[in-house]
Amino acid sequence: MPKSSKPAPTVGDIVHVKFWDHSNGGERPMHFEVTGWLTKVTREGYQLHFWKYIDPVDAAADDNKKDNEDWWWIVRKAITDIKVLK
């Protein structure tokens, strides 16, 4: 990831991320982008929810929570740009 003078994104931020991804059987790696709610940060990557409950009461009451939320893990070294939107 390019060095920046901006502070690193933190849990709770809404971010837009551009990153390199693998290409199974492809000619080259592919450049992608995703927007989501940053929910976990580790040394290796960022977890971004792109489909998430807003109200924790709704999440707690839903027996089908595992099918109603989804996220991506993005490896930090693959990121070419990350911007905090909110």
C-alpha positions in Angstrom: 0.0 0.0 0.0 1.4 3.4 -0.8 2.6 5.5 2.1 0.3 8.4 3.0 0.3 11.2 5.5 -3.4 10.5 6.2 -4.2 8.6 9.3 -5.0 4.9 8.8 -8.7 4.0 8.7 -10.2 2.7 11.9 -13.0 0.3 12.8 -16.4 2.0 12.2 -15.2 4.0 9.1 -17.0 3.6 5.8 -14.1 3.1 3.3 -13.6 2.8 -0.5 -10.7 0.4 -1.3 -8.9 -0.4 -4.5 -6.9 -3.6 -4.5 -5.2 -6.3 -6.5 -6.9 -9.7 -6.5 -5.9 -13.1 -7.9 -7.3 -14.4 -11.1 -7.8 -18.2 -11.2 -6.8 -19.3 -14.7 -6.6 -15.7 -15.9 -3.9 -13.9 -17.8 -2.9 -11.5 -14.9 -4.1 -10.3 -11.5 -7.1 -8.1 -11.6 -7.6 -4.6 -10.0 -10.9 -4.3 -8.0 -12.7 -1.9 -5.7 -15.1 -2.3 -2.9 -16.9 0.0 -0.5 -17.9 -1.1 3.0 -18.0 -0.6 6.7 -14.6 -1.4 8.3 -15.4 -3.9 11.1 -12.0 -5.5 11.9 -8.3 -4.5 11.4 -5.4 -6.8 11.7 -1.7 -6.6 10.7 -2.6 -8.6 7.6 -5.8 -7.1 6.4 -9.1 -5.2 6.7 -12.5 -6.8 7.1 -15.2 -4.8 5.2 -18.9 -5.5 5.6 -20.7 -4.6 2.5 -24.1 -5.9 3.8 -24.7 -5.3 7.5 -27.4 -4.6 10.0 -27.7 -1.0 11.1 -29.6 -1.8 14.3 -27.9 -4.3 16.7 -31.4 -5.2 18.1 -32.4 -6.4 14.6 -29.2 -8.4 14.3 -29.8 -10.0 17.7 -33.4 -10.9 16.9 -32.7 -12.5 13.5 -32.3 -16.2 13.5 -30.9 -16.0 10.0 -28.1 -13.5 10.7 -25.3 -15.6 9.1 -27.1 -15.4 5.8 -28.1 -11.7 6.2 -24.6 -10.2 6.6 -21.6 -10.5 4.3 -18.0 -9.2 4.3 -14.7 -9.3 2.5 -11.2 -9.6 3.9 -8.8 -7.5 1.9 -5.0 -8.2 2.4 -3.2 -4.9 3.2 -0.3 -5.6 0.8 -2.8 -5.9 -2.1 -4.3 -2.4 -1.5 -3.4 0.3 -3.9 -5.7 3.0 -2.4 -8.0 3.4 0.6 -10.2 6.4 1.4 -12.4 7.1 4.4 -15.8 8.1 3.2 -17.4 8.6 6.6 
